Amino acid sequence: MCRTVHLRSLIVLSVALLIRDVDAERRILPTSVEVQEGQDVQVQLLQILKDETSCYVRTPLLNTCNLKVAGSEKNASCDDRMYYWPVNGACGFYVKNVQKQDHGFWRLISQNENSKVVDVVMITVLDQFDASAESLEITKGMTYTLTFSDINEYCIVRNPHEPFSVIVNNVCGVEIEKVSTVDHGNWSAIIGVRGRIEETMKMINVSVFSEHVSSGYTISVDPEAVHLYCNYQALDKHLTLCRFTKSSVDQVGFRLREGMRKGRYEYYGSGLDAGECGLTIQSPEEKDYGLWYCLINTPNKSPIVTAIMVSRTFAKRAADSITLSTATSPVITTEGKFLRLECSLSEPLSYCWFSEPNGKIHQTTNETSMALSNGPQVNTYWFGNCSIEIPEANKDKHNGTWTCHMGPASPGIEFIEEINVRIADTSLAAVEKFVFSVDDDKVIFHCKTVPHVMALNYCRFQLPIGFGIHVTEYITESNPLVQDNVRYWYNGKGLAAGDCGLVVEPATSIHNGNWTCGAKIELIPGDSESFDTIYFSYNKPHNMGLITDNTSGIVGIVFGSLGFVVALGIVIMFGIRFRETYRQHPQQAQDVRMTVFLFFNRRHNVHLNRNRCFCVDRRFYADARRALSRYNIDQRFEFQ
């Protein structure tokens, strides 16, 4: 052992002296090389000896073998991984499957009968590169440098969601200015590694941690109990409020925290500081099953609501809350103003996108969500809420039915909600452009300021028959305006909230036609009034499924044209038939005209306040009554 160490020391010393002597003119290539364990290495002398008789190599283990002799005649100490490698007649060798024992100085000697060439090479054996995938969790919203470790050559990095790559020298890393869900996934890098000839692929699975709520329930058998929970997963998990209500958030419920209980109901969880909000129901009864709402609150953030459907059909059910999707519709704005669309799911989202009426896709991004959220970015996206904002609405592009597509965090079918968008002509817009009634019940007309709340100085409605109604919050159901046995009162949140609404009870055929809501908006200078029209039909058409908020122009043209053509035809027919009667009996002709008008109105449900052929007003009331009685026509009619 001591003798071997001594010999190695002498070899190292002699090699050092040799390198010093020949340093001015090295005869070997390479003079040093780094190679990973398991790779191959090759070395050759640069000087070629004529009539070379031997090519010796001495390993770091002091084994010497003549590579030029036949394999069967080689020195027994020659490793079978070592091969003779003459390049243009020069002495050289290569070693397959380099091992740790090959680390050190190798000496190569070429000689003939008269001379020899000697030089050394330093082979540094590196550990094998670990190309197995790594996992990394980073926090949403922070700045982070993603680094592929143990790489000091170069790399080509690709983001999982980007089509292009980034070439990086030396330290293989990419700076992420603001971590978002876009950065979630497998990052890959094509890398050049020291001591390896072929490039390799390295993967890092990046998980973006985002605040979310894990909700659901479990059922225990002994003792029988239901445990509901909605746990807040975040860096700061502290909760300031834990609340459960049945059926609706605005119902009386339970405010819970550690140590609190009442009868069969008690707190469930590890504490509000741990982000756990839960409710245990001992010996559950029939009323305890069904839809529950959990509301939690955290410091300096908006409340978070989740829905949990508790069913008695599952013995145990974890993290399985009901999935409810909703959308704000209709959405009304004006030309050139901002348009904001929102939809939500009662569970976290993996993705969300919107489709325009013409099919164009609007993909929500974290930047968009951040811009629209009042709180942290995660409140808008990962908690099941999805929204986009278009800075300038365009009637030609954005008017119509949009769809919101929401993909739940767990694999499953997308949830789709329709959103009706209407670009109004003024800042006062009707919430529903078409209102229908099939009986004598009350009907509600509602206009509001768009795209945001603006206070109103007054609110008025004009009926199709001409007279108008001025209403305020003080005109209520218990204190209505009454005209011809019809009650009118205000509907809405108040003029200060931008609401202009009217309730009519009972609604009759006298109300058929186009209504106008008008108001003076406080913030709009001048005396100009904002208004919109609402079409009311006393008898609902059978094909109303084809009518939407965005077809007002088409429906108006159809109704107007159809009414005019039919009315004109009836006028001509009855005019010819009763021309002589009118000359001989003016009063009877007048009655017939009244009857024709009422019959037309009754049968076709079209109001002829624009294209009317007969004029009926209160001066002909007695005549109308006689005509109705004579021809057995329903006594309801309109004054024009």
Secondary structure as the mmCIF struct_conf table of DSSP 4:
data_model
#
loop_
_struct_conf.conf_type_id
_struct_conf.id
_struct_conf.beg_label_comp_id
_struct_conf.beg_label_asym_id
_struct_conf.beg_label_seq_id
_struct_conf.end_label_comp_id
_struct_conf.end_label_asym_id
_struct_conf.end_label_seq_id
HELX_RH_AL_P HELX_RH_AL_P1 CYS A 2 VAL A 22
TURN_TY1_P TURN_TY1_P1 ASP A 23 ALA A 24
BEND BEND1 GLU A 25 GLU A 25
STRN STRN1 ILE A 28 LEU A 29
BEND BEND2 THR A 31 THR A 31
STRN STRN2 SER A 32 GLN A 36
TURN_TY1_P TURN_TY1_P2 GLU A 37 GLY A 38
STRN STRN3 VAL A 41 LEU A 45
BEND BEND3 LEU A 46 GLN A 47
HELX_LH_PP_P HELX_LH_PP_P1 ILE A 48 LEU A 49
TURN_TY1_P TURN_TY1_P3 LYS A 50 ASP A 51
STRN STRN4 SER A 54 ARG A 58
TURN_TY1_P TURN_TY1_P4 PRO A 60 LEU A 61
STRN STRN5 THR A 64 ASN A 66
TURN_TY1_P TURN_TY1_P5 LEU A 67 LYS A 68
BEND BEND4 VAL A 69 VAL A 69
HELX_RH_3T_P HELX_RH_3T_P1 GLY A 71 GLU A 73
BEND BEND5 LYS A 74 LYS A 74
TURN_TY1_P TURN_TY1_P6 ALA A 76 SER A 77
BEND BEND6 CYS A 78 CYS A 78
TURN_TY1_P TURN_TY1_P7 ASP A 80 ARG A 81
STRN STRN6 MET A 82 TYR A 84
STRN STRN7 VAL A 87 VAL A 87
TURN_TY1_P TURN_TY1_P8 ASN A 88 GLY A 89
STRN STRN8 ALA A 90 ALA A 90
STRN STRN9 GLY A 92 VAL A 95
BEND BEND7 LYS A 96 ASN A 97
HELX_RH_3T_P HELX_RH_3T_P2 LYS A 100 ASP A 102
STRN STRN10 GLY A 104 GLN A 111
BEND BEND8 GLU A 113 ASN A 114
STRN STRN11 LYS A 116 LEU A 126
HELX_LH_PP_P HELX_LH_PP_P2 ASP A 127 PHE A 129
BEND BEND9 SER A 132 SER A 132
STRN STRN12 GLU A 134 THR A 139
TURN_TY1_P TURN_TY1_P9 LYS A 140 GLY A 141
BEND BEND10 MET A 142 MET A 142
STRN STRN13 TYR A 144 THR A 147
TURN_TY1_P TURN_TY1_P10 SER A 149 ASP A 150
BEND BEND11 GLU A 153 GLU A 153
STRN STRN14 TYR A 154 ARG A 158
TURN_TY1_P TURN_TY1_P11 PRO A 160 HIS A 161
BEND BEND12 PRO A 163 PHE A 164
STRN STRN15 SER A 165 ASN A 169
BEND BEND13 ASN A 170 VAL A 171
STRN STRN16 GLY A 173 ILE A 176
BEND BEND14 GLU A 177 LYS A 178
HELX_RH_3T_P HELX_RH_3T_P3 THR A 181 ASP A 183
STRN STRN17 GLY A 185 GLY A 192
TURN_TY1_P TURN_TY1_P12 ARG A 194 GLY A 195
BEND BEND15 ILE A 197 GLU A 198
STRN STRN18 THR A 200 PHE A 209
STRN STRN19 HIS A 212 SER A 220
TURN_TY1_P TURN_TY1_P13 VAL A 221 GLU A 224
STRN STRN20 ALA A 225 GLN A 233
BEND BEND16 ALA A 234 ASP A 236
BEND BEND17 THR A 240 THR A 240
STRN STRN21 LEU A 241 LYS A 246
BEND BEND18 SER A 247 SER A 247
TURN_TY1_P TURN_TY1_P14 VAL A 249 ASP A 250
BEND BEND19 GLN A 251 GLN A 251
STRN STRN22 PHE A 254 ARG A 255
TURN_TY1_P TURN_TY1_P15 GLU A 258 GLY A 259
STRN STRN23 ARG A 261 LYS A 262
TURN_TY1_P TURN_TY1_P16 GLY A 263 ARG A 264
STRN STRN24 TYR A 265 TYR A 267
BEND BEND20 GLY A 269 SER A 270
HELX_RH_3T_P HELX_RH_3T_P4 LEU A 272 ALA A 274
TURN_TY1_P TURN_TY1_P17 GLY A 275 GLY A 275
STRN STRN25 GLU A 276 GLN A 282
BEND BEND21 SER A 283 SER A 283
HELX_RH_3T_P HELX_RH_3T_P5 GLU A 286 ASP A 288
BEND BEND22 TYR A 289 TYR A 289
STRN STRN26 GLY A 290 ASN A 297
TURN_TY1_P TURN_TY1_P18 PRO A 299 ASN A 300
BEND BEND23 LYS A 301 LYS A 301
STRN STRN27 ILE A 304 VAL A 310
TURN_TY1_P TURN_TY1_P19 ARG A 312 THR A 313
BEND BEND24 ALA A 315 ALA A 315
BEND BEND25 ALA A 319 ALA A 319
STRN STRN28 SER A 325 ALA A 327
STRN STRN29 VAL A 331 THR A 334
TURN_TY1_P TURN_TY1_P20 GLU A 335 GLY A 336
BEND BEND26 LYS A 337 LYS A 337
STRN STRN30 LEU A 339 LEU A 345
BEND BEND27 SER A 346 GLU A 347
STRN STRN31 LEU A 349 SER A 355
TURN_TY1_P TURN_TY1_P21 PRO A 357 ASN A 358
STRN STRN32 ILE A 361 GLN A 363
HELX_RH_AL_P HELX_RH_AL_P2 ASN A 366 LEU A 372
BEND BEND28 ASN A 374 GLY A 375
HELX_RH_AL_P HELX_RH_AL_P3 GLN A 377 TYR A 381
TURN_TY1_P TURN_TY1_P22 TRP A 382 PHE A 383
BEND BEND29 GLY A 384 GLY A 384
STRN STRN33 ASN A 385 ILE A 390
BEND BEND30 PRO A 391 GLU A 392
HELX_RH_AL_P HELX_RH_AL_P4 LYS A 395 HIS A 398
STRN STRN34 GLY A 400 PRO A 408
BEND BEND31 ALA A 409 PRO A 411
HELX_LH_PP_P HELX_LH_PP_P3 ILE A 413 GLU A 414
STRN STRN35 PHE A 415 ALA A 424
BEND BEND32 ASP A 425 SER A 427
STRN STRN36 LEU A 428 ALA A 430
BEND BEND33 VAL A 431 VAL A 431
BEND BEND34 LYS A 433 LYS A 433
STRN STRN37 PHE A 434 PHE A 436
BEND BEND35 VAL A 438 ASP A 441
STRN STRN38 VAL A 443 THR A 449
BEND BEND36 VAL A 450 HIS A 452
STRN STRN39 LEU A 456 GLN A 462
TURN_TY1_P TURN_TY1_P23 PRO A 464 ILE A 465
BEND BEND37 GLY A 466 GLY A 466
STRN STRN40 GLY A 468 HIS A 470
TURN_TY1_P TURN_TY1_P24 GLU A 473 TYR A 474
BEND BEND38 ILE A 475 ILE A 475
STRN STRN41 THR A 476 THR A 476
TURN_TY1_P TURN_TY1_P25 GLU A 477 SER A 478
STRN STRN42 ASN A 479 ASN A 479
STRN STRN43 LEU A 481 GLN A 483
TURN_TY1_P TURN_TY1_P26 ASP A 484 ASN A 485
STRN STRN44 VAL A 486 TYR A 490
BEND BEND39 GLY A 492 LYS A 493
HELX_RH_3T_P HELX_RH_3T_P6 LEU A 495 ALA A 497
TURN_TY1_P TURN_TY1_P27 GLY A 498 GLY A 498
STRN STRN45 ASP A 499 GLU A 505
BEND BEND40 PRO A 506 PRO A 506
HELX_RH_3T_P HELX_RH_3T_P7 SER A 509 HIS A 511
STRN STRN46 GLY A 513 ILE A 521
TURN_TY1_P TURN_TY1_P28 GLU A 522 LEU A 523
BEND BEND41 ILE A 524 ILE A 524
BEND BEND42 GLY A 526 ASP A 527
STRN STRN47 SER A 530 SER A 537
BEND BEND43 TYR A 538 ASN A 539
TURN_TY1_P TURN_TY1_P29 HIS A 542 ASN A 543
HELX_RH_3T_P HELX_RH_3T_P8 MET A 544 LEU A 546
TURN_TY1_P TURN_TY1_P30 ASP A 549 ASN A 550
HELX_RH_AL_P HELX_RH_AL_P5 SER A 552 ARG A 577
TURN_TY1_P TURN_TY1_P31 PHE A 578 PHE A 578
HELX_RH_AL_P HELX_RH_AL_P6 ARG A 579 GLN A 584
HELX_RH_AL_P HELX_RH_AL_P7 PRO A 586 HIS A 604
BEND BEND44 ASN A 609 ASN A 611
BEND BEND45 CYS A 613 PHE A 614
HELX_RH_3T_P HELX_RH_3T_P9 ARG A 618 PHE A 620
HELX_RH_AL_P HELX_RH_AL_P8 TYR A 621 TYR A 631
TURN_TY1_P TURN_TY1_P32 ASN A 632 ASN A 632
BEND BEND46 GLN A 635 GLN A 635
#
